[in-house]
Amino acid sequence: MSWWIFPTTADVGIRSFSNSIEGIIRETTIGIQEYQLLEPIQELNSLVRHNATWAIPITGNDMERGLVRWLEEVLYRGYGEGQWLVDLSISTSNEYISGHVSWVDSDSVEREIEVKAITMHELILKEISEGETIRGIIPEVPDFEGPGWISQVILDI
């Protein structure tokens, strides 16, 4: 696991670490999906999976906003289209974030918590240099030493 949930004043946040931009988007996505579940995401392995490619455009090379738009798309697909993401492989360019996703029927998924929205509040998507350390936000969230990527997203629940 390379993601951790932490409390905020009114909502919750997720902080993720990975060695690449694609990895950080994947970790953050899977973390948010699993956070909402009653059981670990691996418990969904017995369900029929469907495969698809989902993509969102990146405007003005703004990868932070691209991350938020990607996560909003995942939420929309899960709650609005009945496609609950369970695994993915991410690719990025200056113009798109795209994911080859595996999803299951949302009606088959027992959820404990509903994420209503992805916020821009305290958003972080940053490459960390070799030797640079980012302190954990609370004791349960570890420090992260670069090189690599960090993301932090506040979720409206």
C-alpha atoms as an extended CHARMM CRD file, in Angstrom:
* protein
*
       157  EXT
         1         1  MET       CA              0.0000000000        0.0000000000        0.0000000000  PROA      1               0.0000000000
         2         2  SER       CA              1.3530000000        3.4010000000       -0.9480000000  PROA      2               0.0000000000
         3         3  TRP       CA             -1.6130000000        5.5160000000        0.1460000000  PROA      3               0.0000000000
         4         4  TRP       CA             -2.9060000000        6.6590000000        3.5230000000  PROA      4               0.0000000000
         5         5  ILE       CA             -6.1520000000        8.2880000000        4.6330000000  PROA      5               0.0000000000
         6         6  PHE       CA             -5.9920000000       11.1750000000        7.1160000000  PROA      6               0.0000000000
         7         7  PRO       CA             -8.6930000000       13.2720000000        8.7990000000  PROA      7               0.0000000000
         8         8  THR       CA             -9.2740000000       16.9400000000        8.0130000000  PROA      8               0.0000000000
         9         9  THR       CA            -11.5750000000       19.4420000000        9.7160000000  PROA      9               0.0000000000
        10        10  ALA       CA            -14.7150000000       18.4390000000        7.8160000000  PROA      10              0.0000000000
        11        11  ASP       CA            -13.6590000000       15.7580000000        5.3260000000  PROA      11              0.0000000000
        12        12  VAL       CA            -10.8140000000       13.2900000000        4.7760000000  PROA      12              0.0000000000
        13        13  GLY       CA             -7.6790000000       13.3450000000        2.7020000000  PROA      13              0.0000000000
        14        14  ILE       CA             -5.5640000000       10.7710000000        0.9450000000  PROA      14              0.0000000000
        15        15  ARG       CA             -1.8040000000       11.0300000000        0.5660000000  PROA      15              0.0000000000
        16        16  SER       CA             -0.0490000000        8.7350000000       -1.8950000000  PROA      16              0.0000000000
        17        17  PHE       CA              3.5370000000        8.0020000000       -2.8760000000  PROA      17              0.0000000000
        18        18  SER       CA              4.9770000000        6.3890000000       -6.0000000000  PROA      18              0.0000000000
        19        19  ASN       CA              8.0430000000        6.4100000000       -8.2130000000  PROA      19              0.0000000000
        20        20  SER       CA              6.3340000000        7.8650000000      -11.3230000000  PROA      20              0.0000000000
        21        21  ILE       CA              3.5090000000       10.1960000000      -12.3540000000  PROA      21              0.0000000000
        22        22  GLU       CA              1.5760000000        7.2120000000      -13.7130000000  PROA      22              0.0000000000
        23        23  GLY       CA              2.1320000000        5.3170000000      -10.4680000000  PROA      23              0.0000000000
        24        24  ILE       CA              0.9390000000        8.1920000000       -8.2940000000  PROA      24              0.0000000000
        25        25  ILE       CA             -2.2780000000        8.5590000000      -10.2880000000  PROA      25              0.0000000000
        26        26  ARG       CA             -2.8600000000        4.8060000000      -10.0010000000  PROA      26              0.0000000000
        27        27  GLU       CA             -2.1610000000        4.6850000000       -6.2420000000  PROA      27              0.0000000000
        28        28  THR       CA             -4.4350000000        7.6570000000       -5.5510000000  PROA      28              0.0000000000
        29        29  THR       CA             -7.2260000000        6.1980000000       -7.6810000000  PROA      29              0.0000000000
        30        30  ILE       CA             -7.0760000000        2.7340000000       -6.0920000000  PROA      30              0.0000000000
        31        31  GLY       CA             -6.7930000000        4.2850000000       -2.6260000000  PROA      31              0.0000000000
        32        32  ILE       CA             -9.9810000000        6.3150000000       -3.0820000000  PROA      32              0.0000000000
        33        33  GLN       CA            -11.8380000000        3.3380000000       -4.5330000000  PROA      33              0.0000000000
        34        34  GLU       CA            -10.7770000000        1.0260000000       -1.7020000000  PROA      34              0.0000000000
        35        35  TYR       CA            -11.4580000000        3.6490000000        0.9960000000  PROA      35              0.0000000000
        36        36  GLN       CA            -15.1380000000        3.6130000000        0.0410000000  PROA      36              0.0000000000
        37        37  LEU       CA            -15.5210000000       -0.1700000000        0.3010000000  PROA      37              0.0000000000
        38        38  LEU       CA            -16.8110000000       -2.2570000000        3.1780000000  PROA      38              0.0000000000
        39        39  GLU       CA            -14.2230000000       -4.9730000000        2.3710000000  PROA      39              0.0000000000
        40        40  PRO       CA            -10.7200000000       -4.7840000000        0.7980000000  PROA      40              0.0000000000
        41        41  ILE       CA            -10.7780000000       -4.2790000000       -2.9680000000  PROA      41              0.0000000000
        42        42  GLN       CA             -9.3470000000       -7.8010000000       -3.4650000000  PROA      42              0.0000000000
        43        43  GLU       CA            -12.7160000000       -9.1590000000       -2.2600000000  PROA      43              0.0000000000
        44        44  LEU       CA            -14.1470000000       -7.9960000000       -5.5990000000  PROA      44              0.0000000000
        45        45  ASN       CA            -11.9090000000      -10.4000000000       -7.5540000000  PROA      45              0.0000000000
        46        46  SER       CA            -14.7220000000      -12.9560000000       -7.8250000000  PROA      46              0.0000000000
        47        47  LEU       CA            -16.9800000000      -10.5140000000       -9.7110000000  PROA      47              0.0000000000
        48        48  VAL       CA            -17.1840000000      -10.3790000000      -13.5140000000  PROA      48              0.0000000000
        49        49  ARG       CA            -14.7450000000       -7.7730000000      -14.7890000000  PROA      49              0.0000000000
        50        50  HSD       CA            -15.0990000000       -5.5700000000      -17.8240000000  PROA      50              0.0000000000
        51        51  ASN       CA            -12.2250000000       -3.7770000000      -19.5420000000  PROA      51              0.0000000000
        52        52  ALA       CA            -12.2350000000       -0.3280000000      -21.0840000000  PROA      52              0.0000000000
        53        53  THR       CA            -10.1010000000        2.7080000000      -21.7710000000  PROA      53              0.0000000000
        54        54  TRP       CA            -11.0590000000        5.9280000000      -20.0020000000  PROA      54              0.0000000000
        55        55  ALA       CA             -9.3610000000        9.2370000000      -20.8100000000  PROA      55              0.0000000000
        56        56  ILE       CA             -9.6030000000       12.8670000000      -19.8120000000  PROA      56              0.0000000000
        57        57  PRO       CA             -7.9360000000       15.8400000000      -21.5060000000  PROA      57              0.0000000000
        58        58  ILE       CA             -5.3090000000       17.8960000000      -19.7300000000  PROA      58              0.0000000000
        59        59  THR       CA             -5.7080000000       21.6150000000      -20.2610000000  PROA      59              0.0000000000
        60        60  GLY       CA             -2.6500000000       23.8470000000      -20.3430000000  PROA      60              0.0000000000
        61        61  ASN       CA             -0.2780000000       21.1000000000      -19.1630000000  PROA      61              0.0000000000
        62        62  ASP       CA             -1.8930000000       21.3570000000      -15.6740000000  PROA      62              0.0000000000
        63        63  MET       CA             -1.3550000000       17.8520000000      -14.3010000000  PROA      63              0.0000000000
        64        64  GLU       CA             -2.7810000000       18.7700000000      -10.8540000000  PROA      64              0.0000000000
        65        65  ARG       CA             -6.1170000000       19.7230000000      -12.3860000000  PROA      65              0.0000000000
        66        66  GLY       CA             -5.8010000000       16.6760000000      -14.6410000000  PROA      66              0.0000000000
        67        67  LEU       CA             -5.5130000000       14.4480000000      -11.5570000000  PROA      67              0.0000000000
        68        68  VAL       CA             -8.6640000000       15.9940000000      -10.0780000000  PROA      68              0.0000000000
        69        69  ARG       CA            -10.5450000000       15.5980000000      -13.3720000000  PROA      69              0.0000000000
        70        70  TRP       CA             -9.4080000000       11.9710000000      -13.6410000000  PROA      70              0.0000000000
        71        71  LEU       CA            -10.6050000000       11.2060000000      -10.0930000000  PROA      71              0.0000000000
        72        72  GLU       CA            -13.9060000000       12.9820000000      -10.7910000000  PROA      72              0.0000000000
        73        73  GLU       CA            -14.3240000000       10.7850000000      -13.8870000000  PROA      73              0.0000000000
        74        74  VAL       CA            -13.7340000000        7.6490000000      -11.8060000000  PROA      74              0.0000000000
        75        75  LEU       CA            -16.3540000000        8.7940000000       -9.2670000000  PROA      75              0.0000000000
        76        76  TYR       CA            -18.8270000000        9.6360000000      -12.0370000000  PROA      76              0.0000000000
        77        77  ARG       CA            -18.3450000000        6.2460000000      -13.6860000000  PROA      77              0.0000000000
        78        78  GLY       CA            -18.8130000000        4.4670000000      -10.3570000000  PROA      78              0.0000000000
        79        79  TYR       CA            -21.9010000000        6.3100000000       -9.1870000000  PROA      79              0.0000000000
        80        80  GLY       CA            -23.4400000000        7.5490000000      -12.4410000000  PROA      80              0.0000000000
        81        81  GLU       CA            -22.6320000000        4.8290000000      -14.9680000000  PROA      81              0.0000000000
        82        82  GLY       CA            -22.4940000000        1.7510000000      -12.7170000000  PROA      82              0.0000000000
        83        83  GLN       CA            -18.8230000000        1.0430000000      -13.5380000000  PROA      83              0.0000000000
        84        84  TRP       CA            -16.8450000000        0.5120000000      -10.3080000000  PROA      84              0.0000000000
        85        85  LEU       CA            -13.1050000000        0.6660000000      -11.0720000000  PROA      85              0.0000000000
        86        86  VAL       CA            -11.1200000000       -2.1740000000       -9.4700000000  PROA      86              0.0000000000
        87        87  ASP       CA             -7.7780000000       -1.9970000000      -11.2960000000  PROA      87              0.0000000000
        88        88  LEU       CA             -6.0120000000        0.1450000000      -13.8650000000  PROA      88              0.0000000000
        89        89  SER       CA             -2.8840000000        0.9240000000      -15.8050000000  PROA      89              0.0000000000
        90        90  ILE       CA             -2.2540000000        4.6480000000      -16.3860000000  PROA      90              0.0000000000
        91        91  SER       CA             -0.5210000000        6.4760000000      -19.2130000000  PROA      91              0.0000000000
        92        92  THR       CA              0.0020000000       10.2140000000      -19.4550000000  PROA      92              0.0000000000
        93        93  SER       CA              0.9470000000       12.7610000000      -22.0730000000  PROA      93              0.0000000000
        94        94  ASN       CA              0.8860000000       16.5420000000      -22.2020000000  PROA      94              0.0000000000
        95        95  GLU       CA             -2.6720000000       16.2670000000      -23.5200000000  PROA      95              0.0000000000
        96        96  TYR       CA             -4.3210000000       13.2870000000      -21.7560000000  PROA      96              0.0000000000
        97        97  ILE       CA             -4.4810000000       11.0360000000      -18.7570000000  PROA      97              0.0000000000
        98        98  SER       CA             -5.7600000000        7.6830000000      -19.9300000000  PROA      98              0.0000000000
        99        99  GLY       CA             -6.3090000000        4.4550000000      -18.1090000000  PROA      99              0.0000000000
       100       100  HSD       CA             -6.8260000000        0.9020000000      -19.2260000000  PROA      100             0.0000000000
       101       101  VAL       CA             -9.3060000000       -0.0080000000      -16.5090000000  PROA      101             0.0000000000
       102       102  SER       CA            -10.9910000000       -3.0870000000      -15.1230000000  PROA      102             0.0000000000
       103       103  TRP       CA            -14.3970000000       -2.4210000000      -13.6330000000  PROA      103             0.0000000000
       104       104  VAL       CA            -17.2810000000       -4.3320000000      -12.0870000000  PROA      104             0.0000000000
       105       105  ASP       CA            -20.9920000000       -3.5750000000      -11.8360000000  PROA      105             0.0000000000
       106       106  SER       CA            -21.3840000000       -0.9530000000       -9.0910000000  PROA      106             0.0000000000
       107       107  ASP       CA            -24.5580000000       -2.6440000000       -7.8380000000  PROA      107             0.0000000000
       108       108  SER       CA            -22.3930000000       -5.6390000000       -6.8370000000  PROA      108             0.0000000000
       109       109  VAL       CA            -20.1140000000       -3.5070000000       -4.6480000000  PROA      109             0.0000000000
       110       110  GLU       CA            -20.8150000000       -2.9800000000       -0.9350000000  PROA      110             0.0000000000
       111       111  ARG       CA            -19.7670000000        0.5220000000        0.0210000000  PROA      111             0.0000000000
       112       112  GLU       CA            -19.2900000000        1.9000000000        3.5060000000  PROA      112             0.0000000000
       113       113  ILE       CA            -18.5340000000        5.5190000000        2.6090000000  PROA      113             0.0000000000
       114       114  GLU       CA            -19.5360000000        7.6890000000       -0.3300000000  PROA      114             0.0000000000
       115       115  VAL       CA            -17.0650000000       10.1940000000       -1.7160000000  PROA      115             0.0000000000
       116       116  LYS       CA            -19.2410000000       13.0180000000       -2.9970000000  PROA      116             0.0000000000
       117       117  ALA       CA            -16.5340000000       15.1100000000       -4.6300000000  PROA      117             0.0000000000
       118       118  ILE       CA            -12.8250000000       15.5850000000       -5.2110000000  PROA      118             0.0000000000
       119       119  THR       CA            -11.6980000000       19.0170000000       -4.0340000000  PROA      119             0.0000000000
       120       120  MET       CA             -8.8770000000       21.3490000000       -5.0530000000  PROA      120             0.0000000000
       121       121  HSD       CA             -8.3390000000       22.2670000000       -1.3770000000  PROA      121             0.0000000000
       122       122  GLU       CA             -4.7480000000       21.5270000000       -0.2180000000  PROA      122             0.0000000000
       123       123  LEU       CA             -4.1410000000       19.6300000000       -3.4770000000  PROA      123             0.0000000000
       124       124  ILE       CA             -0.5920000000       18.3880000000       -3.9920000000  PROA      124             0.0000000000
       125       125  LEU       CA              0.8750000000       16.6170000000       -7.0060000000  PROA      125             0.0000000000
       126       126  LYS       CA              4.6140000000       17.0100000000       -6.9070000000  PROA      126             0.0000000000
       127       127  GLU       CA              7.8080000000       15.3280000000       -7.9910000000  PROA      127             0.0000000000
       128       128  ILE       CA             10.2050000000       14.9010000000       -5.0660000000  PROA      128             0.0000000000
       129       129  SER       CA             13.9400000000       15.1870000000       -5.6980000000  PROA      129             0.0000000000
       130       130  GLU       CA             16.5070000000       12.6590000000       -4.5260000000  PROA      130             0.0000000000
       131       131  GLY       CA             17.2010000000       13.2220000000       -0.8260000000  PROA      131             0.0000000000
       132       132  GLU       CA             14.2110000000       15.5570000000       -0.3480000000  PROA      132             0.0000000000
       133       133  THR       CA             11.8920000000       14.4830000000        2.4910000000  PROA      133             0.0000000000
       134       134  ILE       CA              8.1860000000       15.2220000000        2.8270000000  PROA      134             0.0000000000
       135       135  ARG       CA              6.9560000000       14.8460000000        6.4040000000  PROA      135             0.0000000000
       136       136  GLY       CA              3.9090000000       12.7290000000        7.1730000000  PROA      136             0.0000000000
       137       137  ILE       CA              0.8110000000       14.7750000000        7.8680000000  PROA      137             0.0000000000
       138       138  ILE       CA             -0.0490000000       12.7210000000       11.0030000000  PROA      138             0.0000000000
       139       139  PRO       CA              1.8680000000        9.8930000000       12.7600000000  PROA      139             0.0000000000
       140       140  GLU       CA              0.0100000000        7.2350000000       10.7430000000  PROA      140             0.0000000000
       141       141  VAL       CA              1.1870000000        8.7640000000        7.4430000000  PROA      141             0.0000000000
       142       142  PRO       CA              4.9040000000        8.0640000000        6.9820000000  PROA      142             0.0000000000
       143       143  ASP       CA              7.5630000000       10.4990000000        5.8250000000  PROA      143             0.0000000000
       144       144  PHE       CA              8.4850000000       10.1420000000        2.1530000000  PROA      144             0.0000000000
       145       145  GLU       CA             12.0200000000       10.5550000000        0.8550000000  PROA      145             0.0000000000
       146       146  GLY       CA             12.5930000000       11.1640000000       -2.8280000000  PROA      146             0.0000000000
       147       147  PRO       CA             13.0900000000       10.5130000000       -5.5670000000  PROA      147             0.0000000000
       148       148  GLY       CA              9.4740000000        9.9230000000       -6.4810000000  PROA      148             0.0000000000
       149       149  TRP       CA              6.0420000000       11.5220000000       -6.5780000000  PROA      149             0.0000000000
       150       150  ILE       CA              3.5830000000       12.5800000000       -3.8890000000  PROA      150             0.0000000000
       151       151  SER       CA             -0.0910000000       13.4260000000       -4.1600000000  PROA      151             0.0000000000
       152       152  GLN       CA             -2.5440000000       14.7190000000       -1.6140000000  PROA      152             0.0000000000
       153       153  VAL       CA             -6.2480000000       15.0460000000       -2.3360000000  PROA      153             0.0000000000
       154       154  ILE       CA             -9.0380000000       16.1560000000        0.0140000000  PROA      154             0.0000000000
       155       155  LEU       CA            -12.2810000000       14.2240000000       -0.4320000000  PROA      155             0.0000000000
       156       156  ASP       CA            -15.7600000000       15.5890000000        0.2670000000  PROA      156             0.0000000000
       157       157  ILE       CA            -17.6480000000       12.7810000000        2.0210000000  PROA      157             0.0000000000
